[in-house]
Amino acid sequence: MKFYLAGKVPKGNELDTYIDFRVGYGETLAKSFPDLTILDPNGTTEQALLVGVTEEDPLYWFGHDCWMIKKSDVVIVQADIKLGAGTAQEMLIAKYFNKPVITVLPKDTHHRRTNLMLASGVVEDWIHPFVGSTSDLIVEKLEDSLPWLEAYNVNPDGQKIKTIEVIDEAITYFEEFIAAANVAIPAQRRL
């Protein structure tokens, strides 16, 4: 199986102290998937530099990561720290290519809070709506996803995978909810 591991790529001061989560994830996945291939957006920088590509070429890097997602079987997202713009986009790109997204999101982290007070009251297990809506499975640790991944490996059609249509489905859900509540769609604010 081919896994794209979405998550932090070190920049600036982080380059010297970064501990790559992808190594541990790869070791965990290798126990269940002997034919494992890791598609690592952080692992091909040296190769790119050898052919003269630098980080000053954003289209190359965007294409690079999109290509890896397209070639993967599953996208696994490290979300125990605050997600960056790239990782959030990779989740949507995975939906564009009909790839399952497994999100490792422990409780009481930036995008998942226990007993969070919001305008409507306390939410017992709040998950950021954009993360939850684009994930096919959310687990607290990668090991918790292995039964799902093993079943998917045997029968990919046996798991319902969200596609890019999740966006239209969410809009329809919102519109139908508002209509059923018999209230007007919230007006746009002008500043």
LOLUM-218308 format. One line per field, with one value per atom (N, C-alpha, C, O): atom name; x, y, z. Coordinates in steps of 0.02 Angstrom, whole numbers, always signed. Each point is the difference from the previous one (the first is absolute). Layout:
! LOLUM-218308
atom = [CA, ...];
u = [X, ...];
v = [Y, ...];
w = [Z, ...];
//
This chain:
! LOLUM-218308
atom = [N, CA, C, O, N, CA, C, O, N, CA, C, O, N, CA, C, O, N, CA, C, O, N, CA, C, O, N, CA, C, O, N, CA, C, O, N, CA, C, O, N, CA, C, O, N, CA, C, O, N, CA, C, O, N, CA, C, O, N, CA, C, O, N, CA, C, O, N, CA, C, O, N, CA, C, O, N, CA, C, O, N, CA, C, O, N, CA, C, O, N, CA, C, O, N, CA, C, O, N, CA, C, O, N, CA, C, O, N, CA, C, O, N, CA, C, O, N, CA, C, O, N, CA, C, O, N, CA, C, O, N, CA, C, O, N, CA, C, O, N, CA, C, O, N, CA, C, O, N, CA, C, O, N, CA, C, O, N, CA, C, O, N, CA, C, O, N, CA, C, O, N, CA, C, O, N, CA, C, O, N, CA, C, O, N, CA, C, O, N, CA, C, O, N, CA, C, O, N, CA, C, O, N, CA, C, O, N, CA, C, O, N, CA, C, O, N, CA, C, O, N, CA, C, O, N, CA, C, O, N, CA, C, O, N, CA, C, O, N, CA, C, O, N, CA, C, O, N, CA, C, O, N, CA, C, O, N, CA, C, O, N, CA, C, O, N, CA, C, O, N, CA, C, O, N, CA, C, O, N, CA, C, O, N, CA, C, O, N, CA, C, O, N, CA, C, O, N, CA, C, O, N, CA, C, O, N, CA, C, O, N, CA, C, O, N, CA, C, O, N, CA, C, O, N, CA, C, O, N, CA, C, O, N, CA, C, O, N, CA, C, O, N, CA, C, O, N, CA, C, O, N, CA, C, O, N, CA, C, O, N, CA, C, O, N, CA, C, O, N, CA, C, O, N, CA, C, O, N, CA, C, O, N, CA, C, O, N, CA, C, O, N, CA, C, O, N, CA, C, O, N, CA, C, O, N, CA, C, O, N, CA, C, O, N, CA, C, O, N, CA, C, O, N, CA, C, O, N, CA, C, O, N, CA, C, O, N, CA, C, O, N, CA, C, O, N, CA, C, O, N, CA, C, O, N, CA, C, O, N, CA, C, O, N, CA, C, O, N, CA, C, O, N, CA, C, O, N, CA, C, O, N, CA, C, O, N, CA, C, O, N, CA, C, O, N, CA, C, O, N, CA, C, O, N, CA, C, O, N, CA, C, O, N, CA, C, O, N, CA, C, O, N, CA, C, O, N, CA, C, O, N, CA, C, O, N, CA, C, O, N, CA, C, O, N, CA, C, O, N, CA, C, O, N, CA, C, O, N, CA, C, O, N, CA, C, O, N, CA, C, O, N, CA, C, O, N, CA, C, O, N, CA, C, O, N, CA, C, O, N, CA, C, O, N, CA, C, O, N, CA, C, O, N, CA, C, O, N, CA, C, O, N, CA, C, O, N, CA, C, O, N, CA, C, O, N, CA, C, O, N, CA, C, O, N, CA, C, O, N, CA, C, O, N, CA, C, O, N, CA, C, O, N, CA, C, O, N, CA, C, O, N, CA, C, O, N, CA, C, O, N, CA, C, O, N, CA, C, O, N, CA, C, O, N, CA, C, O, N, CA, C, O, N, CA, C, O, N, CA, C, O, N, CA, C, O, N, CA, C, O, N, CA, C, O, N, CA, C, O, N, CA, C, O, N, CA, C, O, N, CA, C, O, N, CA, C, O, N, CA, C, O, N, CA, C, O, N, CA, C, O, N, CA, C, O, N, CA, C, O, N, CA, C, O, N, CA, C, O, N, CA, C, O, N, CA, C, O, N, CA, C, O, N, CA, C, O, N, CA, C, O, N, CA, C, O, N, CA, C, O, N, CA, C, O, N, CA, C, O, N, CA, C, O, N, CA, C, O, N, CA, C, O, N, CA, C, O, N, CA, C, O, N, CA, C, O, N, CA, C, O, N, CA, C, O, N, CA, C, O, N, CA, C, O, N, CA, C, O];
u = [+42, -42, +44, +55, -81, +35, -35, -60, +99, -27, +34, +61, -101, +26, -8, -54, +109, +0, -1, +52, -110, -10, +12, -24, +60, +13, +58, +19, +6, +50, +62, +26, -3, +65, +40, -24, +83, +37, +25, +17, -17, +23, +39, -11, +56, +34, +37, +39, -52, +34, -14, +37, -92, -20, +46, +2, +35, +39, +50, +11, +17, +51, -29, +33, -94, -28, -60, -27, +6, -60, +8, +51, -100, -3, -55, -59, +76, -46, -49, +20, -83, -52, -7, -23, +43, -9, +40, -20, +76, +40, -40, -6, -22, -40, -63, -18, -15, -59, +18, -36, +91, +22, +14, -19, +51, +14, -65, -5, -43, -65, -36, -26, +24, -34, +34, -33, +99, +38, -17, +6, -28, -19, -61, -6, -38, -62, +3, -39, +84, +2, +71, +39, -21, +69, +17, +59, -109, +12, -4, -17, +32, -8, +42, +59, -90, +35, -22, -60, +108, -15, +13, +56, -106, +8, +8, -48, +108, +21, +14, +50, -92, +12, +64, +27, -2, +62, +61, +56, -66, +55, +34, +50, -76, +29, +33, +16, -6, +31, +70, +18, +21, +69, +1, +41, -85, -4, -17, +29, -77, -19, +58, +12, +24, +57, +53, +33, -25, +50, -16, +45, -110, -18, -13, -24, +40, -3, -65, -10, -35, -62, +11, +27, -48, +4, -71, -49, +45, -64, -28, -55, +92, -24, -48, -25, +12, -44, -63, -4, -45, -59, -41, -29, +26, -40, +30, -37, +103, +33, -21, -20, +24, -15, -74, -17, -25, -72, -14, -35, +64, -9, +29, -29, +87, +33, -46, -9, -18, -43, -66, -24, -5, -62, +11, -42, +99, +16, +5, -26, +60, +7, -68, -13, -30, -67, -38, -33, +37, -34, +25, -40, +104, +29, -10, +11, -32, -9, -64, -45, +42, -62, -38, -62, +98, -30, +42, +62, -95, +34, -9, -56, +112, -2, +25, +53, -93, +15, +21, -35, +92, +23, -32, +20, -69, -36, +3, -43, +93, +6, +30, +2, +22, +22, -42, -34, +37, -39, +18, +59, -110, +12, +19, -25, +70, +17, -44, -40, +48, -40, +10, -48, +110, +14, -35, -30, +33, -32, -75, -31, +1, -72, -19, -51, +91, -14, +9, -39, +88, +12, -61, -14, -21, -59, -54, -33, +25, -48, +23, -40, +105, +26, -12, -17, +25, -15, -73, -15, -30, -71, -10, -41, +77, -4, +18, -30, +81, +22, -33, +21, -74, -38, +43, -8, +53, +43, -26, -23, +26, -20, +49, +61, -87, +41, -9, -55, +110, +1, +35, +57, -90, +28, +16, -43, +107, +21, -8, +39, -91, -21, -19, -58, +107, -16, -44, -2, -34, -40, +46, +58, -87, +34, +62, +52, -59, +51, -33, -59, +96, -24, -67, -44, +36, -59, -53, -49, +61, -48, +3, +52, -108, -1, -56, -53, +67, -49, -36, +32, -98, -41, +15, +14, -16, +16, -62, -53, +59, -55, -2, +49, -105, -12, -65, -32, +14, -60, -63, -44, +40, -60, +2, -49, +105, +8, +62, +44, -40, +59, -7, -51, +104, +3, +48, +58, -84, +39, +63, +54, -59, +57, -1, -22, +48, -1, +59, +57, -73, +51, -11, -56, +110, -5, -42, +15, -66, -46, +35, -21, +73, +33, +42, +5, +23, +39, -48, +11, -63, -48, -36, -11, -7, -39, +41, -28, +93, +41, +39, +38, -48, +31, -48, -60, +86, -40, +2, -45, +100, +7, +44, +52, -73, +40, +18, -44, +109, +24, +46, +27, -20, +44, +73, +44, -31, +69, -3, -50, +104, +2, -19, -35, +57, -15, -75, -21, -19, -73, -30, -56, +93, -26, +16, -27, +71, +23, -56, +2, -51, -54, -38, -16, +2, -34, +43, -25, +89, +45, +8, +3, +1, +6, -62, +5, -64, -63, -2, -21, +42, +1, +48, -14, +71, +49, -28, +14, -54, -30, -58, -8, -33, -60, -11, -39, +72, -9, -73, -19, -20, -70, -43, -58, +85, -37, -4, -37, +76, +0, -28, +19, -64, -26, +52, +20, +2, +51, -32, -35, +47, -25, +39, +60, -95, +33, -5, -23, +44, -4, -73, -14, -31, -72, -21, -55, +98, -16, -15, -38, +68, -12, -72, -35, +12, -69, -50, -53, +71, -44, -8, -55, +109, -4, -42, -38, +45, -41, -74, -42, +26, -69, -27, -56, +96, -20, -16, -51, +95, -10, -65, -40, +30, -60, -64, -49, +50, -59, -14, -57, +109, -7, -32, -46, +71, -28, -73, -42, +28, -68, -48, -55, +78, -42, -12, -53, +101, -7, -42, -18, +3, -42, +30, -35, +100, +34, +37, +16, -4, +36, +74, +28, +2, +72, +34, -18, +67, +31, +25, +30, -44, +20, +75, +32, -4, +71, +9, -43, +97, +15, +40, +44, -59, +40, +39, -27, +90, +41, +9, +34];
v = [-59, +59, +62, +0, +52, +63, +51, +13, +15, +48, +68, +4, +48, +68, +25, -1, +25, +22, +76, +33, -5, +73, +26, -28, +82, +32, +49, +19, +0, +53, -16, -56, +106, -1, +57, +57, -72, +51, +58, -9, +67, +61, +42, -5, +47, +48, -32, -46, +71, -24, -73, -32, +6, -69, -52, -58, +79, -48, -39, -59, +90, -33, -44, -47, +61, -36, -44, -33, +33, -36, -75, -29, -2, -73, -23, +17, -55, -17, -55, -57, +75, -48, -56, -54, +67, -49, -64, -54, +59, -59, -47, -60, +85, -41, -27, -57, +100, -23, -57, -50, +57, -52, -65, -53, +56, -61, -33, -61, +100, -28, -32, -56, +89, -26, -63, -45, +43, -57, -65, -54, +57, -60, -34, -62, +101, -28, -4, -38, +76, +3, -11, +47, -110, -15, +30, +10, +4, +31, +76, +33, -6, +71, +45, -13, +66, +55, +64, +13, +26, +65, +54, +6, +34, +58, +60, +21, +4, +48, +68, +7, +43, +66, +32, +45, -67, +27, -40, +22, -81, -45, +7, -33, +75, +5, +67, +17, +22, +66, -5, +38, -84, -7, -18, +27, -71, -19, +62, +10, +29, +60, +49, +29, -21, +46, -24, +42, -107, -27, +18, +9, -4, +18, +75, +22, +16, +73, +32, +60, -96, +29, +24, -37, +98, +25, +15, -7, +27, +18, +65, +21, +10, +61, -15, +46, -110, -21, -32, -61, +102, -28, -47, -47, +58, -45, -70, -49, +44, -65, -37, -59, +93, -34, -16, -52, +96, -15, -61, -45, +45, -57, -64, -53, +59, -57, -33, -61, +101, -28, -25, -52, +88, -24, -66, -45, +39, -63, -57, -55, +67, -52, -21, -59, +107, -16, -41, -50, +70, -37, -72, -45, +34, -67, -43, -60, +91, -37, -41, +11, -58, -36, +33, +1, +26, +30, +60, +0, +52, +58, -3, -5, +9, +1, +68, +23, +10, +68, -1, -27, +57, +10, +66, +54, -58, +60, +10, +33, -61, +10, +69, +20, +15, +69, +41, -28, +93, +44, -12, +2, -14, -12, +65, +54, -61, +57, +2, -45, +98, +8, -57, -24, +1, -55, -64, -33, +15, -62, +3, -48, +105, +8, -7, -31, +61, -6, -73, -24, -10, -70, -43, -48, +64, -38, +9, -49, +110, +11, -29, -26, +29, -30, -75, -30, -1, -72, -14, -49, +92, -9, +8, -36, +83, +10, -64, -17, -19, -62, -62, -56, +65, -55, -46, -61, +91, -38, +3, +53, -109, +3, +42, -2, +39, +41, -26, +0, -23, -22, +55, +17, +11, +55, -23, -24, +31, -16, +64, +48, -48, +60, -17, -13, +14, -15, +54, +57, -77, +49, +51, -13, +72, +55, +23, +15, -11, +30, +59, +14, +21, +62, -8, +43, -96, -9, -47, -18, -3, -43, +16, -8, +31, +22, -35, -15, +1, -30, +55, +45, -51, +47, +73, +41, -27, +67, +44, -18, +76, +48, +39, +33, -36, +38, +39, -3, +40, +43, -40, +25, -87, -40, -38, -32, +34, -36, -43, +9, -56, -44, -57, -34, +23, -56, -51, +15, -75, -51, -21, -5, -9, -22, +39, -25, +87, +44, -17, -4, -6, -10, +55, +13, +19, +54, -23, -53, +91, -23, -16, -46, +83, -13, -64, -36, +22, -62, -59, -50, +54, -55, -15, -59, +110, -10, -28, -31, +40, -26, -63, -26, +1, -62, -57, +7, -65, -60, -39, -39, +49, -33, +46, +24, -13, +38, -46, -32, +29, -43, +40, +52, -76, +35, -18, +40, -100, -19, -44, -33, +33, -34, -74, -27, -6, -71, -14, -54, +102, -9, -5, -25, +47, -1, -66, -13, -28, -60, -48, -25, +9, -44, +29, -37, +102, +32, -4, -17, +32, -2, -70, -10, -40, -69, -21, -33, +51, -15, +36, -29, +91, +38, -31, -2, -22, -31, -63, -13, -25, -61, +16, -32, +82, +16, +75, +25, +12, +73, +22, +53, -92, +18, -11, +20, -54, -13, +58, -2, +54, +60, +59, +11, +26, +60, +55, +17, +11, +52, +65, +2, +51, +65, +24, -12, +45, +29, +76, +27, +7, +73, +23, +57, -103, +15, +16, +26, -41, +17, +74, +21, +20, +72, +15, +36, -62, +11, -31, +28, -87, -33, +44, +5, +26, +43, +62, +22, +7, +59, -20, +37, -93, -24, -12, +20, -51, -13, +66, +6, +43, +66, +32, +24, -24, +32, -35, +33, -100, -38, +11, +4, +1, +11, +68, +6, +45, +68, +2, +31, -65, -2, -35, +24, -80, -37, +40, -6, +45, +42, +62, +38, -28, +56, +68, +44, -39, +64, +20, -41, +105, +25, -19, -5, -7, -11, +63, +55, -63, +59, +49, -19, +82, +52, +11, -13, +37, +17, +65, +45, -40, +61, +46, -21, +83, +51, +38, +20, -11, +36, +72, +38];
w = [+0, +0, +0, +27, -58, -3, +45, -7, +53, +48, -11, +0, -8, +0, +71, +28, +1, +69, +2, -9, +21, +1, +70, +49, -45, +64, -7, -55, +111, +2, -41, +1, -37, -34, +33, +1, +24, +37, -44, -58, +89, -34, +50, +61, -85, +42, +58, -10, +70, +60, +16, +37, -64, +14, -33, +20, -72, -38, +43, -13, +63, +41, +55, +23, -1, +57, -17, +44, -106, -21, +9, -21, +52, +5, -47, +10, -61, -53, +23, +10, -3, +20, -51, +17, -80, -53, +12, -22, +57, +15, +45, -15, +69, +45, -33, +10, -49, -36, -47, -4, -32, -46, +35, -24, +82, +39, +22, -2, +24, +21, -59, +7, -63, -59, -28, -24, +28, -27, +35, -30, +93, +36, -31, +4, -34, -30, -76, -30, +0, -73, -25, -7, -5, -21, -68, -16, -25, -65, +2, -49, +107, +15, -45, -11, -13, -33, +34, +5, +18, +30, -51, -26, +12, -43, +48, +33, -31, +51, -32, -36, +48, -31, +25, -33, +89, +27, -21, +11, -40, -14, -67, -12, -31, -67, -13, -57, +109, -8, -28, -45, +71, -25, -73, -38, +16, -71, -42, -53, +75, -37, -5, -53, +107, -1, -49, -32, +25, -47, -73, -41, +26, -69, -8, -53, +104, -6, +21, -13, +47, +24, +71, +42, -27, +68, +25, -37, +100, +28, -28, +18, -62, -33, -58, -32, +20, -55, +30, +5, +15, +34, -43, +27, -92, -42, -2, -2, +2, +3, +63, -3, +60, +64, +7, +28, -52, +0, -43, +20, -81, -45, +29, -6, +38, +32, +51, -1, +47, +52, -28, +21, -69, -31, -35, +3, -38, -35, +50, -12, +69, +50, +29, +10, +2, +25, -51, +17, -80, -54, -4, -13, +24, -6, +63, -2, +56, +63, +0, -40, +86, +13, +57, -1, +49, +60, +20, -6, +31, +29, +75, +25, +10, +73, +23, -21, +64, +22, +73, +43, -30, +68, +24, -22, +66, +22, +75, +29, +3, +72, +16, +58, -109, +6, -49, -43, +50, -43, -74, -18, -22, -71, -36, +16, -64, -41, -62, -12, -27, -61, -48, -31, +23, -46, +19, -43, +106, +23, -9, -22, +39, -9, -74, -16, -28, -71, -24, -42, +69, -20, +16, -36, +90, +17, -55, -19, -5, -54, -66, -39, +26, -61, +1, -51, +109, +6, -17, -34, +55, -17, -75, -30, -1, -72, -38, -50, +76, -31, +29, -13, +54, +29, +44, -1, +38, +45, +71, +22, +14, +71, +40, -13, +60, +45, +71, +28, +0, +69, +39, -15, +65, +38, +71, +37, -18, +68, +40, -6, +48, +35, +72, +15, +30, +71, +31, -23, +75, +37, +33, +14, -3, +33, -37, +30, -96, -42, -36, +11, -53, -29, -37, +6, -44, -42, +30, -32, +95, +34, +75, +32, -6, +70, +38, -28, +90, +44, +39, +27, -23, +38, -18, +44, -107, -25, +2, -26, +58, +3, -65, -19, -15, -61, +8, +52, -103, +5, +16, +35, -59, +11, +67, +19, +16, +63, -2, -43, +89, +5, -50, -3, -35, -46, +30, +11, +3, +36, -37, +30, -95, -40, -66, -51, +54, -59, -45, +22, -86, -52, -51, -20, +0, -48, -60, -28, +9, -53, -66, -35, +17, -64, +4, -50, +108, +9, +2, -35, +74, +6, -65, -16, -21, -61, -58, -45, +46, -54, +19, -40, +101, +23, -8, +12, -33, -3, +65, +16, +21, +65, +42, -22, +85, +47, +58, +29, -14, +54, +45, -19, +81, +47, -9, +14, -39, -16, -63, -14, -23, -64, +6, -44, +97, +9, -1, -21, +43, +1, -70, -9, -41, -69, -36, -54, +83, -36, -20, -57, +100, -23, -61, -47, +48, -56, -63, -53, +60, -57, -28, -61, +105, -23, -38, -51, +76, -35, -67, -50, +48, -62, -51, -59, +84, -45, -33, -58, +95, -26, -47, -52, +71, -39, +0, +41, -86, +0, -9, +25, -61, -11, +62, +1, +50, +60, +48, +49, -62, +43, -39, -58, +88, -33, +9, +55, -111, -1, -23, -51, +89, -21, -61, -6, -38, -59, +4, +51, -102, -2, +5, +16, -30, +4, +72, +11, +37, +70, +7, +44, -87, +3, -19, +36, -93, -21, +48, +13, +14, +49, +62, +28, -6, +59, -13, +43, -103, -17, -1, +27, -58, -3, +71, +16, +26, +69, +35, +35, -43, +31, -25, +40, -106, -28, +23, +16, -15, +22, +75, +20, +19, +71, +13, +40, -74, +6, -23, +32, -88, -26, +50, +12, +16, +47, +64, +31, -12, +60, -15, +45, -110, -22, +21, +25, -36, +13, -64, -42, +38, -59, +5, +54, -112, -3, +27, -19, +62, +30, -53, -50, +61, -46, +4, +51, -106, +0, +39, -3, +37, +38, -44, -37, +42, -34, +53, +51, -65, +48, -21, +34];
//
